[in-house]
């Protein structure tokens, strides 16, 4: 390649990378453009906390992005998009090991497997006290005197309060 072709190629790659917007970090300022033309709804972002949220696509992945109305800061991200991958290569539909010691149950809301190295919580159930395991049995996370565990299907991924 000659010099002009190389420069043009680098500029093209740079502009493509700049156009692919990544999902925001928790606490980042919520951009008005994310809600443009959309009706915000209330989403549960932690037990007993409702925040405004909208559906938004970042880099080809669909998310629910929630923000605090008072501060306009991102409070929660959630996805069930089949194309989403964590840094650990986990995706919706994969199985992860769970046990009474490793899951986090948030009353009235989600049951989370251990957080991934890039900060995503795999969601393996909703509400308490049970997680359906792949073998058809149920992990009851409230009965610690009966240690149990197994593999559970990832239903989605969340970032936000723990």
N, C-alpha and C positions, 0 to 999 in steps of 0.2 A: 504494500500500500504506500502511496506517496503521502507526503506530509499533509496536504489539504484534505485528502480522504480520511486520514486518521483523525484530524481535528474535527471534521464534520461528524464522524462516527462517535467520538467522545462527547460532543455536544448533544447529539441525539440521545445517547444513553443517559446523560445527566438530566435531560428534560423529562425522560420517561420516569426515572427514579423520583424526580421532584413531583410529578403528577400523582404518584401512588401515596396517598395519605395513610399513615398508620393510625390505629386507634389511640386516643389520648390516654395519658396516665391519670390515675385517680388523683384528684386535687387540681388537675389542669383546668384552665378557664374553658367553659363551655362556649363554643363558637356559635353565633346566631345562625350562620349558614347551615348548620346541621339540622336546625328546626324549620328552615324556610319552607313554606308550603305544606307543612306537616302539622297535624294536631298532636300536641303533647298529651300524654295520658299519665296517670299515676302508677308507679311501679313500686313494689316492695323492694327496698334496697338493703334492708337488714330487719331483724324482728322489730315490729312496732315502728318502722320508719318508712314513710312513703315519700318518694321524690318524683318530680316530673321526668318523663323519659320519652324518647323518640327512637324510631328505627333508623339506623344509619349504616351505610356501607362504607367500609374502609378497606382499601386494597383488595376489592372483590369479595369480601367477607361481610355477611349481615350481622349486625349487633343491635342490642338494645343499649342505649346510652342514657344514663340517668344523671340528673344534676340537681343540686340544691337551689331552689328558687331564690333564696335570700342572697346567696354568694355567687351564683352562676358558676360553680365549680363542679366538675365531674365527680360523682359519688359512687358510680357503679357501672360496670360493663357486663354484659351477658350475651352468649352466643350459643346457638344450637346448629350453626351452619356446618354442613358436612365437609366443607373444604377447609375449615379452620384446623390448624395444627399448633400444638405447643412446641416449645424448644425441645421437649422430650419426645416429640413426634406423636403425642396422644391426639386422638380425634374422637368426635362423637361416635358412639357405637363400639369403641374399644372397651376391653375389660381391664379393670385395675384391681389389685389386691386390697381388701378391706378387712378390718377387724374392729372389735369394740374399742381397742386402744388407738386406732388410727383415724377413725371417722370423727367428724365434728358435726353434731346435730344442732341445728339452730331452730328452736321450738317454733312451730307454726310456719316453717318456711323450707329450708334446704337441709340436705344431708350431704356433706362434702368429704371427699377422699383427701389424702394429703396433698398439699399445694405443690405444684410443679416448680421446677427450678426457675422458670420465668414468671412466677407469681400468679398463675391461674389455678383456681380451685375446681377440680373435676366434680361435677354434681352427679351423685349416684342415687339420689332419692329426694323425695319432698315430704315435709312434715315428719313427725316422729311417731313411733319409735323404731320403725323397721326399714331395713334395706333388703330388697329382693336380690338374691344371689343367682348367678348363672345356672347353678345346679337345681334351681327350683325351691331351695330352702330359703329361709328368712333369717337375717341377722338382726336380732333384737338388741339395740344398742343400750337399752336401759337396764338389762340384767347382767351386770359385770361379774356376778358370781358364776356365770356359765360362759367361760371364754369361748368365743367362736370367731370364725372368719371365713373368707372365701373370696371369690371374684365377683365383681359387680360391673354392670354396664355403665359407661359414662353417658349421661343424658344431655349434658351441656357443660359450659365452662363459665365461671364468674370471676370477676375481680372487684374488689371493694372491701368494705368492712369485714372483719373476721370475727 
